[in-house]
Amino acid sequence: MPPPTLDQADIGAPLRVSKVQVPAEAPEWGPWLEQIGFVPGEPVRLMARAALGGDPLVVRIGHSTFALRRAEAACIEVATAA
């Protein structure tokens, strides 16, 4: 069973980033996601999904809020925050 990713998270659930695994066809996503705070151990929470198809997603990482495409959020493995 693959690890849960941010695009699959329940809205409002407190999570932590466990790993960022970008696809080979989009290597530029890794540094960009790291620059905006998606690093292992950082608290993260899915705040909302768009109505049709759920894309984009509104995500809070640390004290910042971003809109991510589902494909980007699917690169972020998460674990339940303790």
CNS distance restraints for C-alpha pairs under 8 A (distance, minus, plus):
assign (resid   3 and name CA) (resid  77 and name CA) 6.37 0.50 0.50
assign (resid   3 and name CA) (resid  78 and name CA) 7.51 0.50 0.50
assign (resid   4 and name CA) (resid   8 and name CA) 6.65 0.50 0.50
assign (resid   4 and name CA) (resid   9 and name CA) 7.45 0.50 0.50
assign (resid   4 and name CA) (resid  77 and name CA) 5.75 0.50 0.50
assign (resid   4 and name CA) (resid  78 and name CA) 5.90 0.50 0.50
assign (resid   4 and name CA) (resid  79 and name CA) 7.20 0.50 0.50
assign (resid   5 and name CA) (resid   9 and name CA) 6.72 0.50 0.50
assign (resid   5 and name CA) (resid  73 and name CA) 6.95 0.50 0.50
assign (resid   5 and name CA) (resid  74 and name CA) 5.35 0.50 0.50
assign (resid   5 and name CA) (resid  75 and name CA) 6.80 0.50 0.50
assign (resid   5 and name CA) (resid  76 and name CA) 5.37 0.50 0.50
assign (resid   5 and name CA) (resid  77 and name CA) 4.24 0.50 0.50
assign (resid   5 and name CA) (resid  78 and name CA) 5.43 0.50 0.50
assign (resid   6 and name CA) (resid  46 and name CA) 7.12 0.50 0.50
assign (resid   6 and name CA) (resid  73 and name CA) 5.20 0.50 0.50
assign (resid   6 and name CA) (resid  74 and name CA) 5.89 0.50 0.50
assign (resid   6 and name CA) (resid  75 and name CA) 7.71 0.50 0.50
assign (resid   6 and name CA) (resid  76 and name CA) 5.64 0.50 0.50
assign (resid   6 and name CA) (resid  77 and name CA) 6.23 0.50 0.50
assign (resid   6 and name CA) (resid  78 and name CA) 6.09 0.50 0.50
assign (resid   7 and name CA) (resid  46 and name CA) 8.00 0.50 0.50
assign (resid   7 and name CA) (resid  57 and name CA) 7.65 0.50 0.50
assign (resid   7 and name CA) (resid  70 and name CA) 5.74 0.50 0.50
assign (resid   7 and name CA) (resid  71 and name CA) 7.86 0.50 0.50
assign (resid   7 and name CA) (resid  73 and name CA) 4.99 0.50 0.50
assign (resid   7 and name CA) (resid  74 and name CA) 5.16 0.50 0.50
assign (resid   8 and name CA) (resid  74 and name CA) 7.66 0.50 0.50
assign (resid   9 and name CA) (resid  13 and name CA) 7.16 0.50 0.50
assign (resid   9 and name CA) (resid  46 and name CA) 6.62 0.50 0.50
assign (resid  10 and name CA) (resid  46 and name CA) 6.92 0.50 0.50
assign (resid  11 and name CA) (resid  45 and name CA) 7.31 0.50 0.50
assign (resid  11 and name CA) (resid  46 and name CA) 5.05 0.50 0.50
assign (resid  11 and name CA) (resid  47 and name CA) 5.47 0.50 0.50
assign (resid  11 and name CA) (resid  48 and name CA) 6.16 0.50 0.50
assign (resid  12 and name CA) (resid  45 and name CA) 5.81 0.50 0.50
assign (resid  12 and name CA) (resid  46 and name CA) 5.67 0.50 0.50
assign (resid  12 and name CA) (resid  47 and name CA) 5.60 0.50 0.50
assign (resid  13 and name CA) (resid  45 and name CA) 6.00 0.50 0.50
assign (resid  13 and name CA) (resid  46 and name CA) 6.98 0.50 0.50
assign (resid  13 and name CA) (resid  80 and name CA) 7.82 0.50 0.50
assign (resid  14 and name CA) (resid  43 and name CA) 7.19 0.50 0.50
assign (resid  14 and name CA) (resid  44 and name CA) 6.54 0.50 0.50
assign (resid  14 and name CA) (resid  45 and name CA) 5.47 0.50 0.50
assign (resid  14 and name CA) (resid  80 and name CA) 6.37 0.50 0.50
assign (resid  14 and name CA) (resid  81 and name CA) 5.49 0.50 0.50
assign (resid  15 and name CA) (resid  43 and name CA) 5.77 0.50 0.50
assign (resid  15 and name CA) (resid  44 and name CA) 5.22 0.50 0.50
assign (resid  15 and name CA) (resid  45 and name CA) 5.90 0.50 0.50
assign (resid  15 and name CA) (resid  78 and name CA) 6.22 0.50 0.50
assign (resid  15 and name CA) (resid  79 and name CA) 5.52 0.50 0.50
assign (resid  15 and name CA) (resid  80 and name CA) 4.48 0.50 0.50
assign (resid  15 and name CA) (resid  81 and name CA) 4.40 0.50 0.50
assign (resid  16 and name CA) (resid  40 and name CA) 7.28 0.50 0.50
assign (resid  16 and name CA) (resid  41 and name CA) 5.43 0.50 0.50
assign (resid  16 and name CA) (resid  42 and name CA) 5.36 0.50 0.50
assign (resid  16 and name CA) (resid  43 and name CA) 4.38 0.50 0.50
assign (resid  16 and name CA) (resid  44 and name CA) 5.39 0.50 0.50
assign (resid  16 and name CA) (resid  78 and name CA) 5.51 0.50 0.50
assign (resid  16 and name CA) (resid  79 and name CA) 5.40 0.50 0.50
assign (resid  16 and name CA) (resid  80 and name CA) 6.22 0.50 0.50
assign (resid  16 and name CA) (resid  81 and name CA) 5.33 0.50 0.50
assign (resid  17 and name CA) (resid  38 and name CA) 6.63 0.50 0.50
assign (resid  17 and name CA) (resid  39 and name CA) 6.27 0.50 0.50
assign (resid  17 and name CA) (resid  40 and name CA) 4.81 0.50 0.50
assign (resid  17 and name CA) (resid  41 and name CA) 5.26 0.50 0.50
assign (resid  17 and name CA) (resid  42 and name CA) 5.45 0.50 0.50
assign (resid  17 and name CA) (resid  43 and name CA) 6.50 0.50 0.50
assign (resid  17 and name CA) (resid  44 and name CA) 6.58 0.50 0.50
assign (resid  17 and name CA) (resid  76 and name CA) 6.75 0.50 0.50
assign (resid  17 and name CA) (resid  77 and name CA) 6.07 0.50 0.50
assign (resid  17 and name CA) (resid  78 and name CA) 4.60 0.50 0.50
assign (resid  17 and name CA) (resid  79 and name CA) 6.56 0.50 0.50
assign (resid  18 and name CA) (resid  39 and name CA) 7.63 0.50 0.50
assign (resid  18 and name CA) (resid  40 and name CA) 4.70 0.50 0.50
assign (resid  18 and name CA) (resid  41 and name CA) 6.06 0.50 0.50
assign (resid  18 and name CA) (resid  76 and name CA) 7.59 0.50 0.50
assign (resid  18 and name CA) (resid  77 and name CA) 5.45 0.50 0.50
assign (resid  18 and name CA) (resid  78 and name CA) 5.02 0.50 0.50
assign (resid  18 and name CA) (resid  79 and name CA) 6.21 0.50 0.50
assign (resid  19 and name CA) (resid  39 and name CA) 7.11 0.50 0.50
assign (resid  19 and name CA) (resid  40 and name CA) 5.55 0.50 0.50
assign (resid  19 and name CA) (resid  76 and name CA) 6.03 0.50 0.50
assign (resid  19 and name CA) (resid  77 and name CA) 5.04 0.50 0.50
assign (resid  19 and name CA) (resid  78 and name CA) 7.00 0.50 0.50
assign (resid  20 and name CA) (resid  30 and name CA) 7.08 0.50 0.50
assign (resid  20 and name CA) (resid  38 and name CA) 7.36 0.50 0.50
assign (resid  20 and name CA) (resid  39 and name CA) 7.27 0.50 0.50
assign (resid  20 and name CA) (resid  40 and name CA) 7.69 0.50 0.50
assign (resid  20 and name CA) (resid  75 and name CA) 5.59 0.50 0.50
assign (resid  20 and name CA) (resid  76 and name CA) 4.59 0.50 0.50
assign (resid  20 and name CA) (resid  77 and name CA) 6.03 0.50 0.50
assign (resid  21 and name CA) (resid  30 and name CA) 7.46 0.50 0.50
assign (resid  21 and name CA) (resid  75 and name CA) 5.02 0.50 0.50
assign (resid  21 and name CA) (resid  76 and name CA) 6.41 0.50 0.50
assign (resid  21 and name CA) (resid  77 and name CA) 7.53 0.50 0.50
assign (resid  22 and name CA) (resid  26 and name CA) 6.61 0.50 0.50
assign (resid  22 and name CA) (resid  27 and name CA) 6.22 0.50 0.50
assign (resid  22 and name CA) (resid  29 and name CA) 6.41 0.50 0.50
assign (resid  22 and name CA) (resid  30 and name CA) 5.92 0.50 0.50
assign (resid  22 and name CA) (resid  72 and name CA) 7.88 0.50 0.50
assign (resid  22 and name CA) (resid  75 and name CA) 5.23 0.50 0.50
assign (resid  23 and name CA) (resid  27 and name CA) 6.48 0.50 0.50
assign (resid  23 and name CA) (resid  75 and name CA) 7.47 0.50 0.50
assign (resid  28 and name CA) (resid  32 and name CA) 6.52 0.50 0.50
assign (resid  29 and name CA) (resid  33 and name CA) 5.86 0.50 0.50
assign (resid  29 and name CA) (resid  72 and name CA) 7.52 0.50 0.50
assign (resid  30 and name CA) (resid  34 and name CA) 6.18 0.50 0.50
assign (resid  31 and name CA) (resid  35 and name CA) 6.06 0.50 0.50
assign (resid  32 and name CA) (resid  36 and name CA) 6.49 0.50 0.50
assign (resid  33 and name CA) (resid  37 and name CA) 6.45 0.50 0.50
assign (resid  33 and name CA) (resid  38 and name CA) 5.35 0.50 0.50
assign (resid  33 and name CA) (resid  39 and name CA) 7.92 0.50 0.50
assign (resid  34 and name CA) (resid  38 and name CA) 4.85 0.50 0.50
assign (resid  34 and name CA) (resid  39 and name CA) 5.67 0.50 0.50
assign (resid  37 and name CA) (resid  42 and name CA) 7.35 0.50 0.50
assign (resid  37 and name CA) (resid  61 and name CA) 6.47 0.50 0.50
assign (resid  37 and name CA) (resid  62 and name CA) 7.35 0.50 0.50
assign (resid  38 and name CA) (resid  42 and name CA) 6.69 0.50 0.50
assign (resid  38 and name CA) (resid  61 and name CA) 7.03 0.50 0.50
assign (resid  38 and name CA) (resid  76 and name CA) 7.71 0.50 0.50
assign (resid  42 and name CA) (resid  61 and name CA) 7.06 0.50 0.50
assign (resid  42 and name CA) (resid  62 and name CA) 6.62 0.50 0.50
assign (resid  43 and name CA) (resid  61 and name CA) 6.04 0.50 0.50
assign (resid  43 and name CA) (resid  62 and name CA) 5.70 0.50 0.50
assign (resid  43 and name CA) (resid  81 and name CA) 7.22 0.50 0.50
assign (resid  44 and name CA) (resid  59 and name CA) 7.16 0.50 0.50
assign (resid  44 and name CA) (resid  60 and name CA) 5.62 0.50 0.50
assign (resid  44 and name CA) (resid  61 and name CA) 4.48 0.50 0.50
assign (resid  44 and name CA) (resid  62 and name CA) 6.41 0.50 0.50
assign (resid  45 and name CA) (resid  59 and name CA) 5.82 0.50 0.50
assign (resid  45 and name CA) (resid  60 and name CA) 5.23 0.50 0.50
assign (resid  45 and name CA) (resid  61 and name CA) 6.63 0.50 0.50
assign (resid  46 and name CA) (resid  57 and name CA) 7.28 0.50 0.50
assign (resid  46 and name CA) (resid  58 and name CA) 6.21 0.50 0.50
assign (resid  46 and name CA) (resid  59 and name CA) 4.61 0.50 0.50
assign (resid  46 and name CA) (resid  60 and name CA) 6.44 0.50 0.50
assign (resid  47 and name CA) (resid  57 and name CA) 7.56 0.50 0.50
assign (resid  47 and name CA) (resid  58 and name CA) 5.28 0.50 0.50
assign (resid  47 and name CA) (resid  59 and name CA) 5.34 0.50 0.50
assign (resid  47 and name CA) (resid  60 and name CA) 6.68 0.50 0.50
assign (resid  48 and name CA) (resid  57 and name CA) 5.82 0.50 0.50
assign (resid  48 and name CA) (resid  58 and name CA) 5.02 0.50 0.50
assign (resid  48 and name CA) (resid  59 and name CA) 7.21 0.50 0.50
assign (resid  49 and name CA) (resid  54 and name CA) 4.74 0.50 0.50
assign (resid  49 and name CA) (resid  55 and name CA) 6.33 0.50 0.50
assign (resid  49 and name CA) (resid  56 and name CA) 6.29 0.50 0.50
assign (resid  49 and name CA) (resid  57 and name CA) 4.57 0.50 0.50
assign (resid  49 and name CA) (resid  58 and name CA) 6.28 0.50 0.50
assign (resid  50 and name CA) (resid  54 and name CA) 4.41 0.50 0.50
assign (resid  50 and name CA) (resid  55 and name CA) 5.25 0.50 0.50
assign (resid  50 and name CA) (resid  56 and name CA) 5.67 0.50 0.50
assign (resid  50 and name CA) (resid  57 and name CA) 6.29 0.50 0.50
assign (resid  51 and name CA) (resid  55 and name CA) 7.79 0.50 0.50
assign (resid  54 and name CA) (resid  70 and name CA) 7.56 0.50 0.50
assign (resid  55 and name CA) (resid  68 and name CA) 7.92 0.50 0.50
assign (resid  55 and name CA) (resid  69 and name CA) 5.75 0.50 0.50
assign (resid  55 and name CA) (resid  70 and name CA) 5.69 0.50 0.50
assign (resid  56 and name CA) (resid  67 and name CA) 6.10 0.50 0.50
assign (resid  56 and name CA) (resid  68 and name CA) 5.51 0.50 0.50
assign (resid  56 and name CA) (resid  69 and name CA) 4.57 0.50 0.50
assign (resid  56 and name CA) (resid  70 and name CA) 6.07 0.50 0.50
assign (resid  57 and name CA) (resid  67 and name CA) 5.42 0.50 0.50
assign (resid  57 and name CA) (resid  68 and name CA) 5.23 0.50 0.50
assign (resid  57 and name CA) (resid  69 and name CA) 6.13 0.50 0.50
assign (resid  57 and name CA) (resid  70 and name CA) 6.53 0.50 0.50
assign (resid  57 and name CA) (resid  73 and name CA) 7.89 0.50 0.50
assign (resid  58 and name CA) (resid  65 and name CA) 6.97 0.50 0.50
assign (resid  58 and name CA) (resid  66 and name CA) 5.77 0.50 0.50
assign (resid  58 and name CA) (resid  67 and name CA) 4.54 0.50 0.50
assign (resid  58 and name CA) (resid  68 and name CA) 6.43 0.50 0.50
assign (resid  59 and name CA) (resid  65 and name CA) 5.60 0.50 0.50
assign (resid  59 and name CA) (resid  66 and name CA) 5.33 0.50 0.50
assign (resid  59 and name CA) (resid  67 and name CA) 6.13 0.50 0.50
assign (resid  59 and name CA) (resid  68 and name CA) 7.06 0.50 0.50
assign (resid  60 and name CA) (resid  64 and name CA) 5.59 0.50 0.50
assign (resid  60 and name CA) (resid  65 and name CA) 4.26 0.50 0.50
assign (resid  60 and name CA) (resid  66 and name CA) 6.34 0.50 0.50
assign (resid  61 and name CA) (resid  65 and name CA) 6.27 0.50 0.50
assign (resid  61 and name CA) (resid  66 and name CA) 7.83 0.50 0.50
assign (resid  68 and name CA) (resid  72 and name CA) 6.10 0.50 0.50
assign (resid  68 and name CA) (resid  73 and name CA) 6.23 0.50 0.50
assign (resid  69 and name CA) (resid  73 and name CA) 6.35 0.50 0.50
assign (resid  70 and name CA) (resid  74 and name CA) 5.99 0.50 0.50
assign (resid  71 and name CA) (resid  75 and name CA) 6.87 0.50 0.50
assign (resid  72 and name CA) (resid  76 and name CA) 7.37 0.50 0.50
